[in-house]
Amino acid sequence: MNTPLAVISNYIQMLAKQMPEDDPRHSIIEKIVKQTFRASEIVNNLLNFSRTGAAELANIDVNRVVEETLSLVAHPLKTSQIQVVKNLGDALPSVRDRQTSCSRCF
């Protein structure tokens, strides 16, 4: 599973470097880049889960996860004329989760 993801990731990163940042498609390409990293991390987490051993935990910012998720579904929501009202907490505690090695992921 990681091999096709690596190929997709490499090609989309090359495309991202060739596209001007003011191109409206640039933000979509950046989301694809980020999500290929996420997909690869999910595969790695599944592999790690299937193995025995101690897990390293890290703090996860819930507001950031919500913002990222909403950015992924922004276009379908907009085309369906669905408006999302966010009411994020300023002082939410972090959630403990398995630590990831992907700095561009959640």
Steps between C-alpha positions, in 0.01 A plus 500: 500500500786739575659454157208643299460775759868589462461525122189719533672713761812550285304601191266736684796665677669553162178650366470725806852636442420581137173678573505868601372563852242748372338228284161413654579129457809530719305465825331183371837352406636585844205314656578197282864513612397516863247220467745265328724548802200429725408187307857375525497570872172308539659200329803529728275528806310189395828314463617626839167407657533145373841471660554465872688769684463822691332794329633853528222745572486866399263790566257576216329839459129426449431840345770440240352160412155658457644780282688249282193281463281794405756614242481156338123513463471873428448464125225233512323694773520822300370339181213348699432841656560367850631747752695376801502713813814443705508563871845384608613521859795725581629301794433141401744249646712296262402143425759225540552291188769288339791717395551529125823553313334715234547865599257615227217282633265558790 
